Amino acid sequence: MNAQQVEDIFDFYGLSPIYNQFRYRFEVFGLFDSISTELLEDFLDTYTIEALTFQEFHFLFLSFKHIYAQLPFAHHYSN
């Protein structure tokens, strides 16, 4: 997923301030490089992230991604 898609999704969820705060770290870590938009949307639908530090967000997102990939009924989100 490219940076504009990530920014648009955060904006849709009313989380532009969070995106702007973590934008550089998202890019450096490549956190969203190899995922689909559906995974990020499901994550943002599931969790309230406004009060998280980047480290907490990073851990929670990677945990969510890993667990979802293991569930037999979940979609597989890699591109």
C-alpha positions in Angstrom: 0.0 0.0 0.0 1.4 3.4 -0.8 1.6 6.4 1.5 -1.4 8.2 -0.1 -3.6 5.2 0.4 -2.6 5.0 4.1 -3.2 8.7 4.5 -6.6 8.4 2.9 -7.7 5.6 5.2 -6.5 7.4 8.3 -8.4 10.5 7.1 -11.6 8.4 6.4 -11.5 7.2 10.0 -10.9 10.8 11.4 -7.4 9.9 12.4 -5.4 12.4 10.3 -3.6 13.8 13.4 -2.4 10.3 14.3 -1.2 9.7 10.7 0.6 13.0 10.7 2.2 12.3 14.1 3.5 8.8 13.0 3.9 9.3 9.2 7.7 9.3 9.2 7.8 6.2 11.4 5.3 4.4 9.3 7.5 5.0 6.3 10.8 4.1 8.0 9.4 0.8 9.4 7.5 0.0 6.2 4.6 -1.0 8.4 2.0 -0.9 5.6 4.2 -1.8 2.6 3.0 -5.3 2.1 -0.6 -5.3 3.3 -4.0 -4.7 1.7 -6.2 -1.8 2.5 -8.7 -4.2 4.1 -6.3 -5.2 6.9 -5.7 -1.6 7.9 -9.4 -0.8 7.7 -10.2 -3.9 9.9 -7.5 -2.9 12.4 -8.9 0.7 12.6 -12.4 -0.7 13.0 -11.3 -2.9 15.8 -9.1 -0.7 18.0 -9.2 2.8 19.4 -5.7 4.2 18.7 -5.9 7.8 19.6 -4.0 7.5 22.9 -1.3 5.1 21.8 2.4 5.8 21.5 4.0 4.7 18.2 5.6 1.7 20.0 2.2 0.6 21.3 0.6 1.1 17.9 3.4 -0.8 16.1 3.1 -3.8 18.5 -0.7 -3.9 18.4 -0.8 -3.7 14.6 1.8 -6.4 14.1 0.0 -8.6 16.6 -3.3 -8.0 14.9 -1.8 -8.8 11.5 -0.2 -12.0 12.8 -3.3 -13.3 14.6 -5.6 -12.6 11.6 -3.3 -14.5 9.3 -3.6 -17.5 11.6 -7.4 -17.6 11.8 -9.0 -20.1 9.4 -12.0 -17.8 8.6 -10.0 -14.6 8.2 -8.9 -13.1 4.9 -5.3 -13.3 4.0 -4.1 -9.8 3.7 -0.7 -10.0 1.9 -0.5 -8.5 -1.6 
